[in-house]
């Protein structure tokens, strides 16, 4: 269902180039998701960043904000949820920024869960069994 009040949603739903790019970006989460993980791409209102930007001391105008795309990628599974967003004038860059920001969060979570000993075992495994691409 298209939300005519938000042209970004319409662009995501109806533009095959944007859809294809989204699928390419979310495919990179393959190592971090299971078949039960729900991946959602959300178009958010960039004008709602005004309070946050004011608090951070960023200079902006409402007109500047209205020209931006604010895209969030959300991963949900059971009671767990992780998300990140990207904001840019170009929808493709906003999508890539959201993916990159979420990937950074996932890597941080991954690194915090793997002990130094596990990491050394994994490194040694790859050094002893190099794979060819």
N, C-alpha and C positions, 0 to 999 in steps of 0.2 A: 504494500500500500504506500503510495507516494504522499509525502507531506509537502504540499505546495508552498507552505510558509517557509520551508527550509530548502533552498535550491541545492544545497550540498547533498542532501538525501536523494533528491531527484537525480543528480549527477552520478552518484554512486550506483543507484538502482538501474539507470537507463543507459549509461555510457559503457559500451563493451570494453573500451580501452582501460577505463578506470577499474572496472570489475576484474579484468585480467591482471592488472598490476597489483590489486589487492590480493588476489589468489597467489601470485608469485611471492609477495611479501610474507603472507601468513604460512606459506609452505616451509619457511625457514624455522618455524617453531616445532617442526616434526620431532626433534629429539627431546622436547620438553613437554609434550602432550601425550595423552592416551586416547583411545577411541571414545572415552566418555567425556573428554574435554570439549566444552562448547567455546568456540572462538567467535567473538562478535566485533564487528567494526562499526563504530558509532560516530555520527556527525554531531558535534556539539556546537552550541552557539558561542562564537568567539567574543561577542559583546559582553558575555558574562565574565570575561577575564579582567574587566575594568577595575574591580576592587582589588584583585590580586596584583595587577600592574601598579596601581596606586600605592599599595603597601610596600612593594618592592622598589618604588621610586622610579619606575620606567616611564619615559615620556611617550604619550600616545594620544590619539584623538579617537572619538567614537567612529569617525569615518574610516580611520586606519584599521580599526578592529573589524569593521564590516567587510573589509576587503580580504580578510584572512579566512583560511580553512582551518578548522580545529577538529582533528580526527583522533579518536581513541580506539585502541585495540584492547579488548578485554578477554582474558582466559578464565573460564569458570569450570570448576569440577567439584562436585559434592559441596562442601562448605568452604572451599578455597577459592579465592578470587585474586587475580593480579592484573593490573592494567597500567597503561601509559598512553600519553597522547603527544601529538605533534601539532604545531601551529606554524603555518606558513602561507604566503600568498599563492603558492602553487600547490594544488591538491596532491600531486604526485610526491612532492617533497614533504608535505605534511604527513602523508601515509608512511613514507620511508622513515621520517623522524619518529613517528609513533612506534613503528616496528623496531627501530634501533634502540629507542628508550626502553621498550619492553624487553628486548633481548638483553640489555645491560642489567635490568632488574633480575631476569632469570639467571644470568650468569653469576650475579652476586649471591643469589639464593643457592645455586649449585655449589659455588665455591665455599660457602659457609657450611654446607652439609658434608663436604668431602674433607676428611682429615688429611694432614700432611703425609701420613704414612700411606693412606689410600692413593694419594696423588703420586707418590714415589713408585708405588707398585704399578700404577697405570703407565707412568712414563717408561719404566723399565720394560713393561710388556710391549709397548710400541717400539722401543729401541731394539728389542730382541726379535720382534716379528714385524718388520716394516711391510706395509702394504703398497702395492703398485696401483696407480690410478691411470 
